[in-house]
Amino acid sequence: MNTDLSALPDDFACDVVVLGAGGAGMATALCAAIAGLSVLLVESTEYVGGTTALSAGTIWVPNTIHAAGTDDTPERAAQFRDRAVGDHAPPALRRAFLAACPAVSARLEAQSDVKLRAYRLHPDYMQELPGAALRGRALEPLPFDGNRLGAAFALLRPPIPEFTVLGGMMVDRADIAALLNMTRRPAALRHAVALLGRYALDRISHQRGARLVMGNALVGRLLASLLARGVRIVTRTELVALRRQGAVRGPVNGVTLRHGAHSREVAARRGVVLATGGFNRHPARRAAWLRGVPAEHCAGAPGHTGAAQDLALQAGAGFAPEGQENGFWAPVSLRRRPDGSQAVFPHFVMDRGKPGTVCVTAAGRRFVNECIGYHDFVRAMFAAGGVPAFLLADAVALHRYGLGMARPMARARGLRPMLADGYLTEAASLAELAGKLAIDGPALAEKVKEMHHFAAPGVARAFGRGRPASHRMNGDPNRPGNPNLGPIATPPFYAIRLWPGDIGAARGLATDARARVLDAAHAPIPGLYAAGNDMQSVMGGVYPAPGINLGPALVFAAIAADQLARAAA
C-alpha cells in the first residue's frame, strides 16, 4: 500500500477526512467506512496506532453482550459513572457515552475484524462506589496475527520495547503467568512452548513477533478492517489548515495537508474529524496544565502535539473547563537505552502490588495503598510531596515478580547494566539502601517492619492494601492469605525511582454529545468533529476503571461517524 500524500489522485476528494491514526481516529475512519462513506485517514508520524498501540488495549464499555451473566445493568453503570465523575464532565456527554456502548461494541464486532472479550475478573478501580462491577465492563481485544496484514504490518507502531521479551515478543498477563510457571505446571509449559515456537517462526521474516496482544492487537484489527474496506491512509503528513466553505464562519469542508515539500488541499464533503491525541506534547499547554511534569516523562506516542487543536481554536473552537485533572497519570521509571533514546516504563500492575514490596517517599514514609489505580497513585504522589517516590523490593520479590524494567527471574549479570547506570539500586541492608538513596533510614526501617507485621495475618491496616478485589487480582494468586502482602526480609534489597508520567489528555476541545466541536457560544461548528483525546474526556479527569480512556474514544468515534453519515454533503 502507498501511504504517500503525493500518491493521491489529482482530483481526489472524500466524504470525511480523519486527522490522527490512533485508536480513536482509526475507529472513526472504520465506522464511517461501515456507514458507506469515503474516508481519508491522515497520520503525522510514520506509524499508525498512536498511544493505543503502546497501551494494554483495555476498553471500558458497560452493558455489552460480554457483560451477560454479571450484575451489570444500565442503571448500575450510570450510578457508578455519576458517583465517580460527579460534575467534572457534562451530564449530556456521560449519558451519550453509556447509551451508545452496547450498539458500538456490537457493530464493531459484527462488521469488522475487531473482536473483544471480557476478563474473568477485571474490576472497576473504585470498588467502594455504588454500582461498581467486578467483571464484564473492561474488555480486551483478542490476540491478532500481524501476518494477516502483509506489508502493512510495518505500519503498526511497535509496543514499548521494555514491555516485550526476547527482543520483540509481545506478552499479556496470561502469557506472563505461563512463562513464570512453566516449570511447575504442564499447562503453563505447553502455553510457553507454543509462544516461543511461534516467536521463533516470526523472527524469520519480521524484526519482532507478529502475534499481537493488548493495544497492538486492537490496532492490528482496526488496520485490517480499514484495509478490507479500502480506506486510504497517508502517513508523515501534517495538517496545515482547516478549510471553510465561503465565509469565514462557513462549514469546515476540507483540509490543507503537507508531506515534506509536497502540499495539497483535500475536500471533505461531509466534514473533518480531529483525533490527533490531544495536547500532551504541546509545549505551552503542557507547561500550564500538567503540573510541571517534563515531556520526557510522557509515556504516550509522539504525535499528540496539539497542533490540530491550535487550528481548531483559530476556527472558533475552545477548550472545555478543567476537570479533576487535565491529564491521565501513571507512575513511570526512566532509563536511557543503549541507542540514546529514553525508556519511559509505566508501572501499571506488574510490581507495585506484589508481596515483598513497598513504596515510600524520601522521608521514608508510606503515602498510599500501592495497589490503587495508576492515575490515583500519581495524584497521591503529588499530595504527599513524593516526587520521586521509591519502590522497594527484597531479593525474593525481585526474582518472582521483577521490578520495573528488571525482569522476573533475572540473573545477576542481567541486573548489572541497570545497577551500573543507576536505574536499579542494590544494597545488602535496608540501612545501606536508605543511605544510597538519601532516604530517612529509621523511618524506612519502621515502615518495612510494619509491612512485615501486616503480612503475617494478611491484613493491611494502614491504607488497606489488598482488601478490595480490584487490588487482589494484581497480587500473587499463588500466595496463601493476602496476595498483595509479604515480608521484605531477604537481602539484597532493591529500589527504583518512580516519577509522575502522563498517559493521555483529559482536557480537550468542548464538544456536544454528538462529538461536534463547539464555538465560544456553545454552538456546533459545522463540519468539525472531535474524538479521543482531542475532545474533553467524558470522565472529566477522573480514572474510576480500567479502559476509561480508550472506551470513550471508540464510542465517540462511532458517534462522530454516525453524525457524518447523516450530514448533508
C-alpha positions as CSV (number, residue, x, y, z in Angstrom):
1,M,0.0,0.0,0.0
2,N,1.2,3.5,-0.7
3,T,0.8,5.9,2.2
4,D,2.5,8.9,0.4
5,L,0.3,12.0,0.1
6,S,1.6,12.7,-3.4
7,A,0.2,9.3,-4.5
8,L,-3.4,10.6,-4.2
9,P,-5.1,11.3,-7.5
10,D,-5.1,14.9,-8.5
11,D,-8.9,15.1,-8.3
12,F,-9.1,13.2,-5.0
13,A,-11.9,14.2,-2.7
14,C,-13.7,12.3,0.0
15,D,-16.7,12.4,2.3
16,V,-14.6,12.5,5.5
17,V,-11.1,13.4,6.5
18,V,-9.9,12.0,9.8
19,L,-6.9,13.5,11.4
20,G,-4.9,11.2,13.6
21,A,-4.5,7.4,13.2
22,G,-4.5,6.3,16.8
23,G,-7.3,4.2,18.2
24,A,-9.9,7.0,18.1
25,G,-9.0,8.1,14.5
26,M,-8.8,4.5,13.2
27,A,-12.2,3.7,14.8
28,T,-13.8,6.9,13.3
29,A,-12.5,6.0,9.9
30,L,-13.7,2.4,10.2
31,C,-17.2,3.4,11.4
32,A,-17.5,6.0,8.7
33,A,-16.5,3.4,6.1
34,I,-19.0,0.9,7.5
35,A,-21.6,3.6,7.0
36,G,-20.7,3.8,3.3
37,L,-18.6,7.0,3.4
38,S,-15.3,7.5,1.6
39,V,-12.5,8.3,4.1
40,L,-9.0,9.7,4.1
41,L,-7.1,8.9,7.3
42,V,-4.2,11.2,7.9
43,E,-1.3,10.5,10.4
44,S,1.6,12.8,11.2
45,T,4.1,10.1,12.2
46,E,5.4,7.1,10.3
47,Y,3.2,4.6,12.2
48,V,-0.5,4.1,12.8
49,G,-1.7,3.2,16.3
50,G,-0.8,6.2,18.4
51,T,-0.7,5.7,22.2
52,T,-3.3,2.9,21.7
53,A,-0.6,0.7,20.2
54,L,1.5,1.2,23.4
55,S,-1.3,0.6,25.8
56,A,-2.9,-2.5,27.4
57,G,-5.8,-2.1,24.9
58,T,-8.5,-2.2,27.6
59,I,-11.8,-0.7,26.6
60,W,-14.4,0.2,29.3
61,V,-17.8,-0.2,27.7
62,P,-20.6,-1.3,30.1
63,N,-23.7,-3.3,29.2
64,T,-22.4,-5.1,26.1
65,I,-23.0,-8.8,25.3
66,H,-19.8,-9.5,27.2
67,A,-21.5,-8.5,30.5
68,A,-24.0,-11.3,30.2
69,G,-24.3,-13.3,33.4
70,T,-22.9,-10.4,35.5
71,D,-24.8,-7.9,37.6
72,D,-24.0,-5.0,35.2
73,T,-27.1,-3.0,34.2
74,P,-27.6,0.4,32.6
75,E,-28.8,1.7,36.0
76,R,-25.8,0.4,37.9
77,A,-23.3,1.7,35.3
78,A,-25.0,5.1,35.4
79,Q,-24.9,5.1,39.2
80,F,-21.2,4.3,39.2
81,R,-20.4,6.8,36.5
82,D,-22.2,9.6,38.2
83,R,-20.7,8.9,41.6
84,A,-17.2,8.7,40.2
85,V,-17.2,11.6,37.8
86,G,-19.7,14.0,39.5
87,D,-19.7,17.4,37.9
88,H,-16.3,17.0,36.3
89,A,-17.8,16.2,32.9
90,P,-21.1,17.4,31.3
91,P,-24.1,15.1,32.0
92,A,-25.1,15.0,28.3
93,L,-21.7,13.5,27.4
94,R,-21.8,11.0,30.2
95,R,-25.3,9.9,29.1
96,A,-24.5,9.7,25.4
97,F,-21.5,7.5,26.1
98,L,-23.3,4.9,28.2
99,A,-26.3,4.8,25.9
100,A,-24.1,4.1,22.9
101,C,-21.8,1.5,24.4
102,P,-23.8,-1.7,23.6
103,A,-24.5,-0.8,20.0
104,V,-21.0,0.4,19.2
105,S,-19.4,-2.8,20.6
106,A,-21.9,-4.9,18.7
107,R,-21.3,-3.0,15.4
108,L,-17.5,-3.3,15.5
109,E,-17.6,-7.0,16.3
110,A,-20.2,-7.8,13.7
111,Q,-18.9,-5.7,10.8
112,S,-15.1,-5.6,11.3
113,D,-12.1,-7.6,12.5
114,V,-12.4,-6.0,15.9
115,K,-13.1,-8.9,18.4
116,L,-13.3,-8.4,22.1
117,R,-13.6,-10.4,25.3
118,A,-14.0,-9.8,29.0
119,Y,-11.5,-10.9,31.6
120,R,-12.9,-13.4,34.1
121,L,-12.1,-10.8,36.7
122,H,-11.3,-7.2,35.8
123,P,-12.9,-4.9,38.4
124,D,-13.7,-1.2,38.3
125,Y,-11.0,0.6,40.3
126,M,-13.3,2.4,42.6
127,Q,-14.9,-0.6,44.2
128,E,-16.2,1.4,47.2
129,L,-18.7,3.3,45.0
130,P,-22.3,2.1,44.4
131,G,-22.7,0.4,41.1
132,A,-19.1,-0.8,40.8
133,A,-18.6,-4.1,38.9
134,L,-16.1,-6.8,39.2
135,R,-16.3,-8.0,35.6
136,G,-17.9,-7.5,32.3
137,R,-17.2,-3.8,31.6
138,A,-13.5,-3.8,30.9
139,L,-12.9,-5.6,27.5
140,E,-9.7,-6.5,25.8
141,P,-9.0,-7.3,22.1
142,L,-8.4,-10.9,21.1
143,P,-4.8,-11.6,20.0
144,F,-4.2,-10.9,16.4
145,D,-1.9,-12.4,13.8
146,G,0.1,-9.5,12.3
147,N,1.0,-11.7,9.3
148,R,-2.6,-11.1,8.0
149,L,-1.6,-7.5,7.3
150,G,1.2,-8.4,4.8
151,A,3.4,-5.5,4.1
152,A,1.1,-3.2,6.1
153,F,2.4,-4.9,9.3
154,A,5.3,-2.5,9.1
155,L,2.8,0.4,9.5
156,L,1.9,-0.6,13.1
157,R,3.6,1.3,15.9
158,P,5.7,-1.2,17.8
159,P,5.0,-1.7,21.5
160,I,7.2,-0.3,24.2
161,P,10.4,-2.4,23.9
162,E,10.5,-2.9,27.7
163,F,7.1,-4.5,27.6
164,T,8.3,-7.3,25.3
165,V,10.6,-10.2,26.0
166,L,13.4,-11.8,24.0
167,G,13.8,-8.7,21.9
168,G,10.3,-8.4,20.5
169,M,7.8,-11.0,21.7
170,M,4.6,-9.4,23.0
171,V,3.1,-11.0,26.1
172,D,-0.1,-10.4,28.0
173,R,-0.9,-11.3,31.6
174,A,-1.9,-14.9,30.7
175,D,1.4,-15.3,28.8
176,I,3.5,-13.9,31.7
177,A,1.8,-16.3,34.1
178,A,2.6,-19.2,31.8
179,L,6.2,-18.2,31.4
180,L,6.7,-17.8,35.1
181,N,5.1,-21.2,35.9
182,M,6.2,-23.3,33.0
183,T,8.5,-25.4,35.3
184,R,5.7,-26.1,37.7
185,R,2.5,-26.7,35.6
186,P,2.2,-28.8,32.4
187,A,-0.5,-26.4,31.0
188,A,1.8,-23.5,31.5
189,L,4.7,-25.3,29.9
190,R,2.5,-26.1,26.8
191,H,1.4,-22.4,26.6
192,A,5.0,-21.2,26.9
193,V,6.4,-23.7,24.3
194,A,3.7,-22.6,21.8
195,L,4.5,-18.9,22.4
196,L,8.3,-19.4,22.0
197,G,7.8,-21.6,18.9
198,R,5.6,-19.0,17.2
199,Y,8.0,-16.2,18.0
200,A,10.9,-18.1,16.5
201,L,9.0,-18.6,13.3
202,D,8.0,-14.9,13.2
203,R,11.6,-13.7,13.5
204,I,12.5,-15.5,10.3
205,S,10.6,-12.8,8.4
206,H,10.0,-9.9,10.9
207,Q,12.1,-7.8,13.2
208,R,9.6,-8.6,16.0
209,G,6.9,-11.0,16.9
210,A,3.8,-10.9,14.7
211,R,1.5,-12.4,17.4
212,L,-0.1,-9.2,18.7
213,V,-1.8,-8.7,22.0
214,M,-3.2,-5.8,24.1
215,G,-3.2,-2.4,22.3
216,N,-1.2,-3.7,19.4
217,A,-3.8,-6.3,18.7
218,L,-6.6,-3.7,18.7
219,V,-4.6,-1.5,16.3
220,G,-3.8,-4.5,14.1
221,R,-7.5,-5.4,14.0
222,L,-8.6,-1.9,13.2
223,L,-5.9,-1.7,10.4
224,A,-7.0,-5.0,8.8
225,S,-10.6,-3.7,8.8
226,L,-9.7,-0.4,7.2
227,L,-7.7,-2.1,4.5
228,A,-10.5,-4.5,3.8
229,R,-12.8,-1.5,3.2
230,G,-10.4,0.3,1.0
231,V,-9.8,3.3,3.4
232,R,-6.9,5.4,2.1
233,I,-4.2,6.2,4.7
234,V,-1.4,8.7,4.4
235,T,1.4,8.9,7.0
236,R,4.1,11.5,7.8
237,T,1.6,14.1,6.7
238,E,1.0,17.4,8.6
239,L,-2.3,19.3,8.8
240,V,-1.6,22.9,7.7
241,A,-5.1,24.4,7.7
242,L,-8.7,23.6,8.1
243,R,-10.7,24.9,5.0
244,R,-14.1,26.5,5.4
245,Q,-16.7,27.0,2.7
246,G,-17.4,30.5,1.6
247,A,-17.5,32.9,4.5
248,V,-15.1,32.7,7.5
249,R,-17.8,31.1,9.6
250,G,-18.9,28.6,6.9
251,P,-18.8,24.8,7.3
252,V,-15.4,23.1,7.6
253,N,-15.3,21.2,4.3
254,G,-11.6,20.3,3.7
255,V,-8.0,20.5,4.8
256,T,-4.6,21.6,3.6
257,L,-2.0,18.9,4.1
258,R,1.7,18.8,3.7
259,H,4.2,15.9,3.3
260,G,7.7,17.2,3.1
261,A,7.8,19.7,0.2
262,H,4.5,18.5,-1.2
263,S,1.3,20.1,-0.1
264,R,-2.3,19.9,-1.4
265,E,-5.9,20.6,-0.5
266,V,-8.4,17.8,0.1
267,A,-12.1,18.4,0.0
268,A,-14.2,16.7,2.8
269,R,-17.8,16.7,1.6
270,R,-19.3,15.7,5.0
271,G,-16.7,17.1,7.4
272,V,-13.4,16.7,9.3
273,V,-12.7,14.8,12.5
274,L,-9.9,15.7,14.9
275,A,-8.4,12.6,16.6
276,T,-4.8,13.6,16.9
277,G,-4.3,12.5,20.6
278,G,-4.6,15.8,22.5
279,F,-2.2,18.4,23.9
280,N,0.3,16.3,25.9
281,R,3.4,17.4,23.8
282,H,2.2,20.9,23.2
283,P,4.9,23.0,25.0
284,A,2.6,25.8,26.3
285,R,-0.4,23.7,27.3
286,R,1.8,21.0,28.8
287,A,3.6,23.6,30.9
288,A,0.3,25.2,32.0
289,W,-1.9,22.1,32.5
290,L,0.3,19.1,33.6
291,R,1.8,20.2,36.9
292,G,5.2,20.9,35.5
293,V,5.9,17.3,34.7
294,P,8.6,17.2,32.0
295,A,7.8,16.0,28.5
296,E,10.5,13.3,29.0
297,H,8.1,11.6,31.4
298,C,5.3,11.2,28.9
299,A,4.5,7.6,28.2
300,G,2.4,8.4,25.1
301,A,3.2,8.3,21.5
302,P,5.0,11.3,19.9
303,G,2.2,12.5,17.7
304,H,0.0,14.3,20.2
305,T,1.4,17.7,19.8
306,G,-1.8,19.7,20.0
307,A,-1.1,21.3,16.6
308,A,-4.5,20.3,15.2
309,Q,-6.2,21.8,18.3
310,D,-4.4,25.1,17.6
311,L,-6.0,25.2,14.1
312,A,-9.4,24.3,15.7
313,L,-9.0,27.3,18.0
314,Q,-8.4,29.5,15.0
315,A,-11.7,28.2,13.6
316,G,-13.5,29.3,16.7
317,A,-13.3,26.2,18.9
318,G,-12.5,26.4,22.6
319,F,-11.3,24.1,25.4
320,A,-13.7,22.7,27.9
321,P,-13.3,23.7,31.6
322,E,-10.7,21.9,33.7
323,G,-11.9,18.6,35.3
324,Q,-10.4,16.9,38.3
325,E,-7.2,16.6,36.3
326,N,-6.1,17.9,32.9
327,G,-4.2,14.6,32.1
328,F,-4.3,11.0,33.0
329,W,-1.3,9.8,35.1
330,A,0.8,6.7,35.7
331,P,4.0,6.3,37.8
332,V,6.9,5.8,35.5
333,S,10.6,4.8,35.8
334,L,13.2,6.2,33.4
335,R,16.2,4.7,31.8
336,R,18.5,5.7,28.9
337,R,18.6,2.9,26.2
338,P,21.8,1.9,24.5
339,D,20.7,3.9,21.4
340,G,20.4,7.0,23.4
341,S,16.6,7.2,23.5
342,Q,14.7,7.5,26.7
343,A,12.7,4.5,28.0
344,V,9.6,5.5,29.9
345,F,8.2,2.5,31.7
346,P,4.7,2.8,33.1
347,H,4.1,0.9,36.3
348,F,0.5,-0.2,35.8
349,V,0.0,-3.5,37.6
350,M,3.1,-5.8,37.4
351,D,5.1,-4.8,40.5
352,R,3.5,-2.2,42.8
353,G,1.0,-4.5,44.4
354,K,3.2,-7.6,44.8
355,P,4.2,-9.2,48.1
356,G,7.6,-8.1,49.4
357,T,7.4,-4.6,48.0
358,V,6.7,-1.2,49.5
359,C,6.6,2.4,48.2
360,V,8.0,5.3,50.2
361,T,8.9,9.0,49.9
362,A,12.4,10.4,50.6
363,A,11.2,10.8,54.2
364,G,10.8,7.0,54.4
365,R,7.1,7.2,54.8
366,R,4.4,5.2,53.0
367,F,1.9,7.6,51.4
368,V,-0.6,5.4,49.6
369,N,-2.0,1.9,49.1
370,E,0.5,0.7,46.5
371,C,-2.3,-1.3,44.7
372,I,-4.5,1.5,43.8
373,G,-5.0,2.6,40.2
374,Y,-2.0,4.2,38.5
375,H,-3.8,7.6,38.0
376,D,-4.7,7.9,41.6
377,F,-1.3,6.7,42.7
378,V,0.3,9.6,41.0
379,R,-2.2,12.0,42.5
380,A,-1.2,10.6,45.9
381,M,2.5,11.3,45.0
382,F,1.7,14.9,44.3
383,A,-0.3,15.2,47.5
384,A,2.4,13.7,49.7
385,G,5.3,15.5,48.1
386,G,6.6,12.1,47.0
387,V,8.4,13.1,43.8
388,P,10.3,10.9,43.2
389,A,8.9,8.0,45.2
390,F,10.9,4.9,45.8
391,L,9.6,1.4,45.0
392,L,11.5,-1.2,47.2
393,A,11.7,-5.0,47.0
394,D,13.7,-7.7,48.6
395,A,15.5,-10.4,46.7
396,V,12.6,-12.8,46.7
397,A,10.1,-10.3,45.3
398,L,12.5,-9.1,42.6
399,H,13.2,-12.7,41.5
400,R,9.5,-13.6,41.4
401,Y,7.9,-10.5,40.1
402,G,10.5,-8.2,38.7
403,L,10.9,-4.5,39.5
404,G,10.1,-2.2,36.6
405,M,12.5,-3.0,33.7
406,A,14.2,-5.6,35.8
407,R,12.6,-8.8,34.7
408,P,11.4,-11.7,36.9
409,M,13.9,-14.5,37.3
410,A,16.7,-12.2,36.1
411,R,20.2,-13.4,36.8
412,A,22.8,-11.3,38.5
413,R,24.5,-10.5,35.2
414,G,21.2,-9.3,33.7
415,L,20.9,-6.8,36.5
416,R,24.4,-5.4,36.2
417,P,23.7,-2.8,33.5
418,M,20.8,-1.4,35.4
419,L,22.9,-1.2,38.6
420,A,25.7,0.4,36.7
421,D,23.6,3.2,35.2
422,G,21.6,3.8,38.4
423,Y,18.2,2.7,37.3
424,L,18.3,0.0,39.9
425,T,19.9,0.4,43.4
426,E,21.1,-2.7,45.4
427,A,22.2,-2.9,49.0
428,A,23.0,-5.6,51.5
429,S,20.8,-4.0,54.1
430,L,17.9,-1.6,54.4
431,A,20.2,0.9,56.1
432,E,22.7,0.8,53.3
433,L,19.8,1.2,50.7
434,A,18.5,4.2,52.5
435,G,21.9,5.8,52.5
436,K,22.4,5.2,48.8
437,L,19.0,6.8,48.0
438,A,19.1,9.6,50.7
439,I,16.0,8.1,52.3
440,D,15.4,8.6,56.1
441,G,16.8,5.3,57.3
442,P,15.0,4.8,60.7
443,A,11.6,5.8,59.1
444,L,12.2,3.3,56.3
445,A,13.1,0.5,58.7
446,E,9.9,1.2,60.7
447,K,7.7,1.0,57.5
448,V,9.3,-2.2,56.4
449,K,8.8,-3.7,59.9
450,E,5.2,-2.6,59.7
451,M,4.7,-4.3,56.3
452,H,6.2,-7.5,57.9
453,H,3.6,-7.4,60.6
454,F,0.8,-6.8,58.1
455,A,2.0,-9.8,56.1
456,A,1.7,-12.4,58.9
457,P,-2.1,-12.0,59.5
458,G,-2.7,-10.9,55.9
459,V,-4.5,-7.7,57.0
460,A,-3.1,-4.3,55.9
461,R,-4.4,-1.8,58.4
462,A,-2.5,1.2,57.0
463,F,-4.1,2.2,53.7
464,G,-6.0,-1.1,53.3
465,R,-3.6,-2.7,50.9
466,G,-5.1,-5.8,49.4
467,R,-8.6,-5.5,50.7
468,P,-10.7,-4.8,47.5
469,A,-10.9,-7.4,44.7
470,S,-9.6,-4.8,42.3
471,H,-6.3,-4.8,44.3
472,R,-6.1,-8.6,45.0
473,M,-6.2,-9.5,41.3
474,N,-2.9,-7.8,40.7
475,G,-1.1,-9.6,43.6
476,D,0.3,-13.2,43.6
477,P,-2.5,-15.7,43.2
478,N,-0.2,-18.5,44.4
479,R,0.4,-16.9,47.7
480,P,-1.8,-18.0,50.6
481,G,-3.6,-15.3,52.5
482,N,-3.4,-11.8,51.2
483,P,-1.9,-11.9,47.6
484,N,-0.6,-8.3,48.0
485,L,1.4,-8.7,51.2
486,G,4.6,-10.4,52.1
487,P,7.7,-9.7,54.3
488,I,10.5,-7.6,53.0
489,A,13.2,-9.6,54.6
490,T,15.6,-11.3,52.2
491,P,18.7,-9.4,51.1
492,P,19.9,-8.0,48.9
493,F,17.3,-5.2,48.8
494,Y,16.5,-3.2,45.7
495,A,14.8,0.1,44.7
496,I,13.9,2.1,41.7
497,R,12.7,5.7,41.5
498,L,9.1,6.4,40.4
499,W,8.2,9.7,38.7
500,P,4.8,11.1,37.6
501,G,4.2,10.3,34.0
502,D,1.3,11.2,31.7
503,I,-0.5,8.6,29.5
504,G,-3.2,10.8,27.9
505,A,-5.1,14.1,27.9
506,A,-8.2,14.5,30.0
507,R,-8.9,18.1,28.9
508,G,-9.8,18.7,25.3
509,L,-12.0,20.7,22.9
510,A,-15.5,21.4,24.0
511,T,-18.0,19.2,22.1
512,D,-21.6,18.3,22.4
513,A,-23.0,14.8,22.8
514,R,-22.8,14.2,19.1
515,A,-19.0,14.8,19.0
516,R,-19.5,18.2,17.2
517,V,-16.9,20.8,18.2
518,L,-18.4,23.8,19.9
519,D,-17.6,27.5,19.5
520,A,-17.5,30.2,22.2
521,A,-21.3,30.5,22.1
522,H,-21.6,26.7,22.6
523,A,-22.9,26.3,19.1
524,P,-21.6,23.4,16.8
525,I,-19.0,24.5,14.3
526,P,-20.5,22.9,11.1
527,G,-18.4,20.1,9.7
528,L,-15.9,19.9,12.6
529,Y,-15.9,16.9,15.0
530,A,-13.5,15.6,17.6
531,A,-12.9,12.2,19.2
532,G,-10.4,10.6,21.5
533,N,-8.2,12.9,23.5
534,D,-8.8,15.9,21.2
535,M,-12.2,16.1,22.8
536,Q,-12.9,16.7,26.5
537,S,-12.9,13.5,28.5
538,V,-16.3,12.1,29.4
539,M,-14.6,11.2,32.7
540,G,-13.5,14.7,33.4
541,G,-10.0,13.7,34.5
542,V,-11.2,11.0,36.9
543,Y,-9.9,7.4,36.4
544,P,-12.5,5.1,38.0
545,A,-12.0,2.0,36.0
546,P,-9.6,0.3,33.5
547,G,-10.0,1.4,29.9
548,I,-11.9,4.7,30.6
549,N,-9.7,6.5,28.1
550,L,-9.9,4.1,25.2
551,G,-13.6,3.1,25.7
552,P,-15.0,6.6,25.3
553,A,-12.5,7.2,22.4
554,L,-14.0,4.3,20.4
555,V,-17.6,5.1,21.3
556,F,-17.4,8.8,20.4
557,A,-15.6,7.8,17.2
558,A,-18.7,5.9,16.2
559,I,-21.0,8.7,17.3
560,A,-19.0,11.2,15.1
561,A,-19.2,8.7,12.2
562,D,-22.9,8.4,12.6
563,Q,-23.3,12.2,12.6
564,L,-21.2,12.4,9.4
565,A,-23.3,9.7,7.7
566,R,-26.4,11.8,8.4
567,A,-24.8,15.1,7.4
568,A,-25.6,16.7,4.0
569,A,-22.8,16.6,1.6
